[in-house]
Amino acid sequence: MPYCMRVKPLILILLVLVTFGVVQAQETAAPKPIEPPSDGRYHSIHVPILMYHFVSDLPSESNASRRDLTVTPAIFHTHLAYLSAQGYHTISLAQLDNALMTGASLPAKPIVLTFDDGYEDAYTNVLPALRAYGFTATFFIITGMADANDPAYLSWAQIRAMSALGMDMEAHTVSHVDLRGRSREDQVKQIAGSIESLQVHTGKAVHFFAYPGGAFDAETLAILKANSIWLAVTTRDSAWETSSAPLELPRLRIHHDMGAAGLAELLKAN
């Protein structure tokens, strides 16, 4: 058989395989979430968003800031046990967004658990505890720490594993800087850079954001909107979330000495 006649069937086979692969990839690729269109109504919903940082034992040398941001694993377990016993249901920020935009119903006693900065104990201490109670949570990641392989923070492998287990890994800038007063270029690098890194590493769209220190300005809000951020959380205290300020949602801060009784009082007061 002439050489050209042998080659043509091989080319056809390769084309079929490539085409089939493309089709398969298109069929299995996860569709990018689309924000539900607003129903045009004002919605105010009582949904506590709890704000944690470290869940670990205190290092031998800890300053006042580290102490205040740290909840021990034992205390954290009492929090989860209390929430479970009281019938709270953890929801995602996507569920909250849907409720704020469309008035969609939520489970009884909804609550959002958030963990700022992406410390390594989120994988070693927080994740097993959440799974033991069947809870989910949102983790706001400083992506530059994962890029630098800082052992005090989550690695990209850990971030991917947590994402695969149903935890939401969302943006908290590249290097945790105060965004206020920075140039648009600097803010875009911090915000869009963290969003893009998370999307590349997890394969999931990022639509939620936490401001470092709760600080932002008008430029920050414009950049978030341009980058398809649906909801953003602050450090302002309240458990009432409104559709009129989706990029300025308040949270309830958890302090180091707040046991289950303190958590119950915090939720009761808000």
C-alpha positions, 0 to 999 in steps of 0.5 A, spaced: 500 500 500 502 506 498 505 511 504 500 516 503 494 511 503 496 508 509 497 515 513 490 518 511 486 513 515 491 514 521 490 522 520 482 520 520 483 516 527 487 521 530 481 527 528 476 522 531 480 521 537 481 529 538 474 531 537 471 526 541 476 528 547 474 535 546 466 533 546 468 529 552 471 535 556 466 540 554 461 535 557 464 534 563 467 541 564 463 544 570 458 550 568 460 557 571 455 559 576 451 565 574 448 569 579 440 569 580 437 575 577 434 580 582 427 580 583 427 587 584 425 587 592 429 589 598 430 583 602 433 583 609 435 576 612 437 574 619 443 570 618 449 570 622 456 570 619 461 567 624 468 570 623 474 565 625 481 566 624 486 561 628 483 554 631 489 552 634 492 552 641 496 558 643 504 558 641 508 559 647 509 566 645 503 570 643 501 577 643 495 580 644 492 580 637 494 573 636 491 571 643 484 574 641 484 571 634 485 564 636 480 559 639 482 552 641 480 546 638 476 544 644 472 550 644 471 550 637 468 543 638 463 546 643 461 551 638 459 546 633 456 541 638 452 547 640 450 549 633 448 542 632 444 541 638 440 548 637 438 546 630 442 551 626 444 549 619 450 551 615 449 554 608 454 557 603 454 564 601 451 562 594 445 560 598 445 567 602 446 570 595 440 567 592 436 568 598 438 576 598 437 576 590 430 572 589 427 571 596 429 564 596 427 560 602 433 558 607 433 552 611 431 553 619 436 557 623 441 558 617 448 560 619 455 561 615 461 559 618 467 563 615 475 563 617 479 568 615 486 568 612 487 560 610 491 558 616 494 551 616 490 549 622 484 550 617 486 543 614 488 540 620 483 542 626 477 545 622 476 541 617 475 534 621 471 538 626 466 540 621 466 534 617 464 530 624 458 535 624 456 535 617 457 542 617 460 546 611 464 553 611 467 558 607 475 559 607 478 566 605 485 565 602 491 569 602 493 566 596 500 569 596 501 565 602 500 558 598 504 561 592 510 562 597 509 555 601 508 558 607 508 552 612 503 557 617 498 557 611 494 552 607 498 549 601 495 549 594 494 541 595 490 542 602 486 548 598 484 543 593 482 537 597 478 542 602 474 544 596 473 537 593 470 536 600 465 541 599 468 547 603 468 554 599 475 557 598 474 564 596 478 570 595 482 575 601 487 578 596 494 576 594 498 579 600 492 581 605 494 589 605 489 595 607 486 596 600 484 603 602 487 609 598 491 604 593 491 605 586 486 602 581 492 598 579 494 595 586 487 593 588 486 590 581 493 586 582 490 584 589 483 582 588 483 579 581 490 576 582 487 572 588 481 570 584 484 568 578 489 563 583 483 560 586 480 559 580 486 556 577 488 551 583 480 549 585 477 549 578 471 553 581 469 560 580 470 565 585 464 570 587 465 571 594 470 576 598 473 578 605 476 585 606 483 585 609 481 588 616 474 589 613 477 595 610 475 598 603 473 604 599 469 606 593 475 603 588 475 597 591 467 596 590 468 598 583 473 592 582 469 587 586 463 588 581 468 588 575 470 581 577 463 578 578 464 578 586 457 577 588 457 578 596 463 581 600 464 580 608 466 586 612 468 586 620 462 590 622 458 586 627 450 584 625 447 578 623 442 582 619 444 581 611 440 586 606 440 586 599 441 593 598 449 592 601 451 585 598 458 588 598 458 590 605 455 584 609 456 584 617 459 578 621 459 576 628 467 576 630 469 570 635 474 571 640 478 567 644 475 566 650 468 565 647 465 558 649 459 555 647 455 560 653 458 566 650 457 564 643 449 562 645 449 569 648 452 572 641 447 569 637 441 571 642 444 578 642 444 579 634 
